[in-house]
Amino acid sequence: MALAWDLFKHYLLSRRAGSLIRTVAWLCMSGVAIGVMSLVIVISVMNGFNDQIRKRLLAVEPHLVASLPSRASADEVKASKLYQDLKSRPGVQTDLFENQDVILRTVDGNFGGAIARGVEPETLAYILRETRSVVSANRNQTSIDTAPIAEESTDLEQGQVLMGIDLARQLGIFEGDTITLIAPEALLLPPGEAPPFERATVKGLLTTNIADIDEKVLFYSRGKSLVAFRNSPSRSSGFEIRLPHPESYKPLMTEIQSQGWTVQSWVERNSSLFFALKMEKLAMGSFLALAGLIASFSIVTVLVLLLTQKRKDIGLLMSLGLSPAKTRVLFVQVGLILSSIGIGSGLILGVVVALIVNAYPIPLLPEVYYDATIPATVEPLFILAILVIATFIALFSAWVPARQTTTGSPAEALRGGALKRESD
């Protein structure tokens, strides 16, 4: 390796190497470094966005949602043996819920649709606590100025609701306003017949930084409000489960399914979102990897120029007793040194930039985004994968021209003859 390093310094980077080889060598190292650095930074940024989305989802989404195949009321679900068994298990938070479509009417005569979600006080306390934790952790990163709701708002009395902030903005609703809730099937009533409705007071505006919640959902205390809509066809009941570790839901999910219940995990409920994020990450990573691959093949150009120019020196080494195999290994090592400088510097710069972006967020995105800054998360396994794959590509790129050069005899190299080509 010491001999390979001497050849690298004197044959590629010194003035005696010639301006062409020296310039191409620097361009090769710079191209590989930029390609690797770009790949690390972009994938780290996308990992950061994915982590932020996952935290927001888990702050609101239950880990498992179970319901009976037939339409069962909340009282029937509460009396079931499965619910009572899960309720008594330590570390498993199990609460009843109700979902229903409603039509909103404001005092100004504005109409809009929403999903009314009836939850237990414990569920609402969990949502507010986790939402406040996520929003507070990203206080400098969010473009929404609304402060998270205090946990005292979990005590919703009859006729009180919490509303998503974007839904309230669309309808011009403020905290303390009175709204009218109407069941959607009331649209099918004959003219002149008054539909069943309930009035509610908006106790607070909820900010979760999740569009499906902030734009569509209002929360009410189950059993206290929307009693008039108990028999609404759009109403569904069940129970939701939150676990200490969201990823370990599969054993409990299998157990619930074996007892005839319909159950969905938080991964299944957001499968479209996760698939879109995965495809976006795969597409960006593939294009950047191809760019880095093209830059790494410039190693072939550098070594071909070097071996062509130093053909007589190679013949001299072989005539002094250096075998073709050792000569091939020697120039493969030169190529690996060339690529290692580019790969190593690209990895170091990429990781450093990603860590700086994550530690010192700078607002760069427009105000239409919930996060005005760009998060970044560095995955050690991904860095290791880049290192292994890039080293393999560099080894192949260095081996091809080195093998082609060492197939000729030392006499031909010393005479400056043409390189012998493989017959196969």
N, C-alpha and C positions, 0 to 999 in steps of 0.2 A: 504493500500500500504506500510505503514511503517513496518508492520509485514512481508509482503512478501519480503521486502528488507532485513530484518534481517535474514529470512530463507535463502535467496539467498547468503548472505555473509557467514553464518555459515554452511550451508548445502552443498554449492557448491565450495566455494573458500577457506575456512579455512582448516587448517591441520587436523582438526577433521573429515572433510568430507571424508578423505581417498584419496590416490593418484590416484586411478582409476577414481572416479567421478570428482575430481579436474582436472585431465588431460583431460578427455573427455569434460568437460565444456569449458576449454580453447581452445581445438581444435574446438569445436562447434562455439564459438564466432569468432575465427580466420577464420574458413571456410566461415561463413556467411559474414564477413567483406571483405575477399578477393573476394568472388563471386560478391558482390554488387559493390565493387570498380572497378573490371574488367569490369563489365557491364557499369558503368557510364563512365569510361575512353574510352572504345571502341566506344560506341555510340556517345560520344562527339567528338571523332576524326572523325568519319564518318560524323557527322553533319558539322564539319569544312570543310571537303573535299567537301561536297555537296554545302555549301555556296560559296566556292571558285569557283567551276564549274559554279554555277548559276551567280555569278558576271561576270565571263568571257563571258558567253553566252550573257548576257544582254548588255555587252559592244559592242557586234558586231551584235547580232541578233535583227531584228526589232520585236516589240511586236505583230504586225499584218501584214500580207502580203496579199494583195487583187489583184485579176486579173479577167478579164472576161473569161467566159468559152470558147469563141472563141478566136483565136489568134488575138490580137489587137496590133497595134503599140503603141509606147509611146505617139505619138501625139494624137491618139484617146483616150487613157486613160486620158491624160492631159485635153482634151476638155470635158470629161464627167462631168455631173452635180454633181455626188457624190464626185469626186476628188476636184472640186472647192468648194463644201460645207465644206469638211473636212479641206481643206487648210486654210479656213478662221476661223476655230474654235480655240479659245485661248487654249493653253496648249497641243495641239495635233500637233505633228510634222509629216507632211505628205510630202513624197518625192517620185519621180518617180525612177524606177530602170529598168535595163535590165540585163538579164542573158543569157549567151551563152557558149557553149562548144568550146574550141579552142585547136589547136595543137601548141606547142612551139618548135621553133628551135633556138638553140644558135649559136654564131659565131664559136664555136668549133665543130659544127655538132651534138650536143646532142638533142634528141627529148623527148618530154614529153607532157602529157595532163594536161589541167587546166580548171577551170571555170572562164570565164571573167565576171566580175560584174560591170556594168556601173551604177554609182550612181551620185547624185547631190553633189555639194560642201558642202552643209549643212550636208548631211548624212556622208560624209567622215570626216568632222570636228568633228561630234559627235563621230564617231568610234575612231578616233585618241585621242580625249580628254578622253573618258571613258577608252580606252585601256591603255593610259598613267597613268591614275589614279590607275587602278588595278595593273599594273606592278610596279609603283612607291611604292604603298602600300606594295608590296611583294618583294621589291628589295633585301632584305636579304634572301628571301625564294626561289628565282628562280635560276635555274642552267644555264639559258640562259643569256649570257653577252651582247646581243644586246640591245642597249638603245631604248626606244620608240621613234617613229618618231614625229618630231615637227609638230604643227598644220599648219605651213607654207606649208607643203606638200599637203594640201588639194587643192591648186591651181594647178591642173594638166592641162597642156596644151595639145594640139593635139599631139598624138604620145607618151605620157608619161603614165606610169603605176606604181602602187605600187604592190609589189609581196610578198606573204607569205614567211617567212624566210626559212621554211623547204623545200618548193618547189624550192627556189633559191639554197639551198644547194644540193638538189638532182641533179640539172642540172648544177651545177658549175657556177651560175650566181652571179655577184657582182653589187653593186650599180653603175649606170652609163653605164652598158652594154647595147648593142642593141640586141634585140631579134626579131624573125620573128613569126608572128601570122598567122595561117592557119586555115580555117574552116574545120571541120571534114569531111563534105561531099565531100571535094576535093579528098579524097581517092578513090571515085567512078568514077573519071574522067578517060577517056581513056588515054592510054600511049601517051606521047608527048604533051599533052595539059597542059598549065601552070595553076595552081590553083590560085584563088584570094588570096592575102595575104596583110598584113600590117606590117610595121616595127614599133617598139616601143622602147623607152628608159626606162630602169628601174630607176625611180627617187628615190625609197627608198625600203627598206625591212621591212615588217610589222610583228611585233611580237604580237600575241594575246593570246598565250598559249592555243589555241584551235586547235586541230589537223586538223579538217575539214577545217579550214581557212588557217592555216599556211602551209598546205601541198598541197592545191588544188586551191586556189583562187588568182586571181590578180584583182586589182581595176583599173578602168579607168573612166575618166570624160564622163558621158553620153552625146551623141550628138557631141563630139569632136573626138573620136577615134572609131575604128572598124566600120566606116561608110560603108566600102565595104562589110560587113557581114550583112547588114540591112535585107536582105531577107533570111538569113540562117534558115533552118528548126528548128535548136536547139535554136533559139532565142525566149525568152519570155519576156513580158513586164507587168508592173503593178505598184502599188504604195505600199509603206511600211509606217507603222504608228508606232510612238513611243509615249507612254503615260507617264504622271508624275508618275503613279503607275502601274507597269507591271502586277500586279495581277488583276487589275480591267478592264480587256479587254473584258469580256463577253458581257456587254450591247452593246458596240460599234460593236462587232463581229456579234451579232444578227441583229443589224440595217443594217450592210453592206450586210449580207446574204439575208435579206428581199428584197433588191433591185436587186437581181439576180447575185450578184458577188460571186466568189469563194474566200474564205478567210481562212487563217490558222493562228493560234496563235503560239507564241513562245513555248508554252507547247506542242502543237501537233507536231510541227516540230522537237522537241527533245524528243518525247515520249519514244523512245527506250532507250535513255540514262537515262532518269528519271526512267523508269521501272527497268532497270538494277541496278541503284543505290538503288532503294527502295528494290528490292529483296535481294541485298547484305546486306543492313542494317537489313532487317528482318531476314535473315539467321543467321548472326552473333549475333544479339540480342537474337534469339531463343536458340541457343546453349549455350550462356553465361547464359541466364535465367534458362535453365535446370540445368546447373552446380550449380547455386545459389540455385535452388530448392532442389537439392540433399543435399547440405550442410545444408539447413534449416531444413530438416527432421531429422538431427542429434539431434535436440531438443528433439525428441521423445525418442531417446536412453538415453540422459542425464536424462530426467524426469523418465523414467522407472527404471533406476539404482537408482536414488534418492528415488523414492517412494517405491521401493522394499527394500532398505536398511533401510529406516525410517518408515517402516510400523507400528511399535509399537508406534512411536511418533504420527503418524496420528491417530491411535486408541485412544491414550490418549487425543488428541485435541478434537476428536469427543465425547469421554466420558465426557469431561468437559463441554459440551454443544454446541460445534461448529457443526452446522448442516452440512449434506453432501453437500448441495449446496454451503455454504460458504467455506467449505474445498476445494471443487472443484475450486471455484473462487480464493482461496488463492494460490493454486499451478499453476493455469493458469497464475496468475500474476507473479509468479516466472519464468515461462517459457517465458513470455513476456519481463521481465527484461533481461533474458539471451539473447533473440533474439534482443532486442532493442540495446543492447551494440554493437552487431555485425553489425546490419543494420546501426545504427547511425555513428559508426566509419567508415564503408565502404563508406557511402555517403559523409562524410566529407573529407576523404582521396581522394576519386574519384574526387570530385569537385575541391579540392585544386590542385591536380595534373593536371587536365584539364585546370584550369585557369593559372597555371604556364607554361604549354606547349604552351598555346595561347599567353601569355604575353612575354615569353622568348623563341622564336623558336630556336631549335637546329638542324643544318643540320644532318639528319640521313639517308635519302633515297639516293640511287645511282643517278648518273648524268643523267640516262635515263628519269627521271621524270622532269616535268616542275617545280614542287615544291620540293625542297630538304628537306624541313622541314615538320613536321606533325602539321597541324592546329587543333584546337579544339574549339567547340562551345557548351556551356552548355545550355540546354533547361530546364527552371524551371518546365514546365508541365511534362516533362519526369521524372525529379527527384521526383516530387510529385506522379506520377504514381508508380514508384518503391517503394516509401515509403508506399503507400496504399496497394499495392499487397503483398509486403513482410510482412507487419504487419498482413494481413489477413492469409497468410500461417503460420506465426508464431503462431497466435491465434489458428488455427486449430491443429497445431502440439502439442501445449501445452494442448489443451482441451481433446484430445483423451486419453492420459494416465491418466490425472487427473480424468476423468469421470470413467475410468475403475477401478481406485483405490478406489474411494468413494462409489462404489456400495456395498461393503461388510459392515458388521456390526462392531461396535467398539470392540465387544468381540472377534471376529475372528482376528481382527488386533492386539489386545493385546496378544492373544495367539500365534501370529505368524503363524496363519493358512494360508492356500492357499487363494489367492484372488478369490473372487467370480466372475465367468464369466457370461456374459449375456446369457440368454437362447435363445435370438433371434439373 
